[in-house]
Amino acid sequence: NWSNGLTTPNIVVNANFANTPNVYSVSVTDNCSLPNATAGFTVNVNPLPQFTFSPTSFKGCAPLEVNFQAGSTSTAYNGSGDTYFWNFGGIKGSGNTQFITYPTAGIYSFFVSATNSFGCYKDTTTEKVIEVYPVPFADFTPNPQSVTILEPNVQFNNLSQGASSYIWDFGDYSSLLNSSTATNPHHEYGVSGMYTVFMVATNNYGCRDTAIRLIEVQPEFAIYIPNAFTPDQNGRNDFFFPKGVGISEDKYKMEIFDRWGELIFTSNAFRTGWDGTVKGSGQIAKDDVYIYKIWVTDLEGRKKYYVGHVTLLKQ
């Protein structure tokens, strides 16, 4: 007679961790002997670890850093005593947290197991996967790398590998055409100086690499001074002023004299020319030859002085 009511010689029981302890007894009688023989059995049931971990899978660009974390989900016992063992394909570790860096592209497996304070063991039983995407190699050469302001056009030759799209930043932030998505773009610089050019190469996985080069646009001085103008307000050639490149516009002066040496116009603004009037009176000077004196400074700080003649023709 078993304590669960069965009378067979052998019984099978499903012991439960929730019943503490699991005690079973049997009473044996031959209907002759008194008292009956009895025996008791205690079955101690230890629970398996119950845990979760993250990530179960992960994808990203190389080098890929992954933070693995594991923790108990057991409701049968306090899981604070659980220990975790990790295997990352040759790289092994223990503890709740693991930081792993995958430097190169590929597909990587990992396993995790847990052992609780009762000595019971459980693993993930299934293989988990980390997928690391390749990163393109970004590279380019400017041709030429050094230009002058008179010939400021630079062609960029793309030497990247493994990329499918490109974004360029020419470092010329005063230009409306400072960026491009062309494979081999070109750019014309408008001001002398040093420019940092960035090119970002992206592949089909969204992985990126950046290449950086320096471009030098050297200042070059050139000035053109016309010898005649027609201030008849027809919108063509109404002003007299020099034009050029490599000129410091804040260090400029122009004076106009008539044939008797009287100063009739002066300007300190490079783009403000003589409109033909006399001393700002609004009256146009007569047709004649006038003397100009022009002082300019190039972008290297060198001063230059010009004297010459300009002919005023009203018609």
C-alpha positions, 0 to 999 in steps of 0.5 A, spaced: 500 500 500 503 506 497 501 513 500 498 515 493 493 509 493 497 504 489 498 497 491 502 495 485 509 492 487 512 498 483 510 505 482 513 511 478 512 518 481 513 525 478 516 529 483 515 536 483 520 542 486 514 545 489 512 540 494 518 540 499 519 535 501 516 530 496 515 524 501 513 517 499 511 511 503 509 504 503 506 499 507 507 491 506 503 486 510 503 478 509 496 478 513 500 474 518 505 478 521 504 484 526 505 490 525 506 491 518 512 493 515 513 500 513 518 504 509 519 512 507 522 515 501 524 522 500 525 525 493 528 531 493 527 535 486 532 541 484 529 545 478 533 547 472 535 554 470 530 558 467 534 564 463 534 569 458 539 572 454 540 578 449 541 579 443 539 572 440 542 574 434 545 581 431 547 584 425 552 590 423 558 593 420 565 591 422 568 592 427 562 590 430 561 590 438 556 586 441 554 587 448 551 580 451 547 579 457 544 574 461 539 573 467 534 568 470 527 568 469 526 562 474 519 563 478 521 557 482 527 560 486 531 566 486 536 566 480 541 570 483 546 564 484 546 562 477 552 562 473 553 563 466 558 560 461 559 563 454 562 560 448 563 565 442 567 560 437 573 559 441 573 565 445 570 563 452 567 567 458 563 567 464 558 572 467 552 575 466 555 580 461 560 579 455 563 584 451 565 581 444 568 585 438 568 582 431 573 585 427 572 582 420 566 580 416 563 573 417 557 569 420 559 567 427 556 562 432 555 563 440 552 558 445 550 560 452 549 555 458 547 556 465 548 552 472 544 554 478 546 553 485 543 546 486 548 544 480 543 543 475 545 545 468 541 548 462 544 550 455 541 554 449 541 547 445 540 552 439 546 555 435 545 563 435 548 567 429 552 574 429 552 577 422 558 582 421 557 586 414 563 588 410 566 595 410 568 598 404 574 602 403 574 609 401 579 612 397 580 618 392 585 622 389 584 630 387 587 632 380 591 636 381 591 637 388 594 644 388 591 649 383 591 657 382 585 661 383 585 662 375 585 655 374 581 652 380 578 646 377 579 640 380 577 633 378 576 627 383 578 620 381 575 615 385 579 609 388 574 606 393 573 598 393 566 595 395 562 601 395 555 602 391 554 610 393 558 616 394 557 623 398 562 628 397 563 634 401 568 639 397 569 644 403 567 650 399 562 652 404 561 659 400 559 655 394 552 652 392 555 646 389 559 644 395 556 637 395 556 631 390 553 624 389 557 622 383 562 617 382 568 621 379 566 629 380 569 635 379 569 642 383 571 649 381 573 653 387 572 660 387 576 663 393 584 661 394 585 657 401 586 650 403 580 646 403 578 639 406 575 634 402 571 628 405 568 622 401 563 617 404 563 611 401 557 606 402 555 599 400 549 595 400 549 593 407 549 601 409 556 600 412 561 606 410 568 609 410 571 616 409 577 618 405 579 625 407 584 629 402 587 637 402 586 641 396 590 648 396 588 653 391 593 658 391 592 666 390 594 669 383 594 676 382 591 679 375 588 686 374 585 689 368 584 696 367 579 699 361 582 705 357 575 707 356 567 707 358 561 710 356 556 713 362 550 714 358 546 709 363 544 704 357 546 699 362 553 697 358 560 700 360 557 705 364 562 705 370 569 705 370 573 700 375 578 695 374 577 688 374 581 682 377 583 676 381 587 675 387 586 682 390 584 684 397 578 688 396 578 691 403 585 694 401 583 698 395 583 706 393 582 709 386 582 716 384 580 720 378 583 727 376 582 731 370 587 734 365 588 740 370 590 735 376 584 736 380 581 730 384 574 729 381 572 722 384 575 717 389 573 710 391 575 705 397 571 700 395 573 695 389 566 694 386 564 701 386 566 705 380 566 712 377 560 713 374 562 719 370 560 725 375 564 730 378 565 730 385 558 727 386 554 733 383 550 728 379 553 732 373 557 728 368 564 730 366 565 732 359 568 727 354 575 727 355 581 723 357 582 723 365 588 720 369 587 715 374 591 712 380 589 705 383 592 702 389 591 695 390 594 689 395 594 682 393 592 676 397 599 675 399 599 682 402 604 685 396 602 693 394 601 695 387 600 702 384 597 703 377 597 710 374 594 711 367 589 714 362 581 713 361 577 716 356 570 718 357 565 718 352 558 720 353 555 717 346 
